[in-house]
């Protein structure tokens, strides 16, 4: 992951319940900040936008015009966005097969796992999988990916929608 400073591309998402979606993503690895930045914008008919802001993951339901803030620390995506080396205690499995290597990571206090798949020849990140506490696996397969390009911080700015989005328990 250290060789990746940024990624931009498209994705196809599938989960073990038979659901699927697709869209665009932007990933910027950490520079001076502790955590990197991530934006996932789903195409119709999935009305969802995910954006990180500092240590929060913003989940925006476009259809309901509703914003939910989640802690990145409660998400396996923290591993993907963190600036530190991957702790060897987090490694559950690492294997190479058919030109790809996969590493499954789990923080000791977490119930979810994150599996990263890289192409051996190019070291390109091709896929990540999240297995949640309920055993549901969500697979994000990346394509049309541009690596180590300049991505403006403005891409990751989330502007609160005008109506129906304020939750005094979660916001300011």
C-alpha positions in Angstrom: 0.0 0.0 0.0 2.9 2.3 0.6 3.5 2.6 -3.2 0.0 3.9 -3.7 -0.5 7.6 -3.2 -3.9 7.8 -4.9 -6.4 5.8 -6.9 -9.3 6.9 -9.1 -11.6 4.7 -11.0 -14.7 2.6 -11.2 -16.0 -0.3 -9.2 -18.5 -3.1 -9.2 -19.8 -4.2 -5.8 -21.4 -7.5 -5.0 -22.4 -9.0 -1.6 -23.1 -12.5 -0.4 -26.8 -11.7 -0.2 -27.0 -11.3 -4.0 -27.0 -7.5 -4.1 -24.9 -5.6 -6.5 -24.1 -2.0 -7.4 -21.5 0.1 -9.3 -20.0 3.5 -9.3 -16.9 5.7 -9.1 -14.3 5.9 -6.4 -11.4 8.2 -5.3 -8.8 7.3 -2.8 -6.0 9.5 -1.5 -3.5 8.0 0.9 -2.4 10.0 3.9 0.2 12.7 3.6 0.4 15.0 6.6 -2.9 13.9 8.0 -3.3 10.6 10.0 -6.0 9.2 7.7 -6.4 9.1 3.9 -9.5 10.2 2.1 -12.1 8.1 0.3 -15.1 8.9 -1.8 -17.4 6.3 -3.2 -20.3 7.5 -5.4 -22.7 4.9 -6.5 -24.5 5.0 -9.9 -28.3 4.8 -10.1 -30.3 3.0 -9.0 -28.2 2.9 -5.8 -28.7 6.3 -4.2 -25.6 6.3 -1.9 -22.6 8.5 -1.5 -19.8 7.7 1.0 -17.1 10.3 1.8 -14.6 10.4 4.6 -14.0 13.5 6.6 -11.2 13.4 9.2 -12.1 10.4 11.3 -15.7 10.1 10.1 -17.3 8.2 7.3 -20.3 10.1 5.9 -23.1 8.0 4.5 -25.5 10.0 2.4 -28.7 8.5 1.2 -29.5 10.6 -1.8 -33.1 9.3 -2.1 -34.0 10.1 1.5 -31.7 13.1 1.6 -30.3 11.7 4.9 -26.8 12.0 6.3 -25.3 9.5 8.8 -21.9 10.0 10.3 -20.0 6.8 11.3 -16.6 6.5 13.0 -13.9 5.2 10.6 -12.5 3.4 13.6 -15.6 1.2 13.5 -14.9 0.3 9.9 -12.4 -2.0 8.3 -11.7 0.8 5.9 -9.5 2.4 8.6 -6.8 -0.1 7.6 -7.0 1.1 4.0 -6.9 4.7 5.0 -4.3 4.6 7.8 -0.8 6.0 7.4 1.0 3.4 9.5 2.4 0.2 8.4 0.1 -2.8 8.6 0.6 -4.4 12.0 1.7 -8.0 11.6 -0.8 -8.9 14.4 -3.6 -7.8 12.0 -2.7 -10.4 9.3 -5.1 -13.3 9.4 -4.0 -14.8 6.1 -1.6 -14.0 3.2 -1.4 -16.0 0.0 -0.4 -15.9 -3.6 -2.3 -17.6 -6.3 -2.6 -17.3 -10.1 -0.7 -14.0 -10.3 -2.5 -12.3 -7.4 -1.8 -12.0 -3.8 -4.4 -11.6 -1.1 -3.9 -10.4 2.4 -6.7 -10.7 5.0 -6.5 -8.2 7.9 -8.4 -7.9 11.1 -7.7 -5.5 13.9 -7.7 -7.4 17.3 -10.7 -5.5 18.7 -12.7 -5.7 15.4 -15.2 -8.3 14.3 -14.9 -7.3 10.6 -12.1 -8.4 8.2 -10.7 -6.6 5.2 -9.1 -8.6 2.4 -7.0 -6.8 -0.2 -6.2 -8.3 -3.5 -3.2 -7.1 -5.5 -1.9 -8.1 -9.0 1.6 -9.5 -8.4 3.2 -8.2 -11.5 2.1 -4.5 -11.1 1.3 -4.4 -7.4 -2.0 -2.8 -8.4 -4.9 -3.0 -5.9 -7.6 -4.9 -7.8 -10.2 -5.6 -5.2 -11.1 -5.4 -1.5 -13.6 -7.4 0.5 -15.2 -6.6 3.8 -16.7 -9.4 5.9 -18.9 -7.8 8.5 -19.9 -9.1 12.0 -23.0 -10.8 10.5 -20.8 -12.8 8.1 -21.9 -10.8 5.0 -19.1 -10.4 2.5 -19.1 -7.3 0.3 -16.6 -7.4 -2.6 -15.5 -4.2 -4.4 -13.7 -5.0 -7.7 -11.9 -2.1 -9.2 -11.4 -1.3 -12.9 -10.4 1.7 -15.2 -8.1 2.7 -12.3 -5.6 5.5 -12.5 -2.8 5.2 -9.9 -0.8 7.9 -8.2 -2.4 10.9 -10.0 -3.2 14.3 -8.5 -6.6 14.4 -6.9 -7.8 17.7 -5.6 -8.9 17.8 -2.0 -12.1 19.4 -3.2 -13.2 16.0 -4.5 -13.6 14.9 -0.9 -15.7 17.9 0.3 -19.1 17.0 1.4 -21.7 19.7 1.5 -24.7 19.0 3.7 -28.0 19.0 1.7 -30.4 21.7 2.5 -33.3 19.7 4.0 -33.7 16.7 6.2 -30.1 16.1 6.9 -29.4 17.6 10.3 -29.2 15.2 13.3 -28.4 17.1 16.5 -27.2 13.8 18.1 -24.5 13.3 15.5 -23.7 16.7 14.1 -21.9 19.8 15.5 
